[in-house]
């Protein structure tokens, strides 16, 4: 006989295959539903913000509020490709 399964895990696989989980914003402390997907490529220093897309391991889900406030890091290009979006703001400039 195999190891005992904790009561909290009994039926876990069955329930998750029947009821899909709601995708939430990945920002810590935010429990809002995801509305956009952030993907990035380090080699080209490029980030893309798209309408909520298929869940991928290298992408980050964001709620509308956090997606709207997102700015690319200094030296990166950001592309907001969401439907009805405004052009992404330019990264902050560092005073030399």
Secondary structure, 3 states (H helix, E strand, C coil): CCCCCCHHHCCHHHHHHHCCCCCECCCCCCCCECCEEEEEECCCCEEEEEECCCCCCCEEEECHHHHHCCCCCCCCEEEECCCCCCCCCCCCCCCC
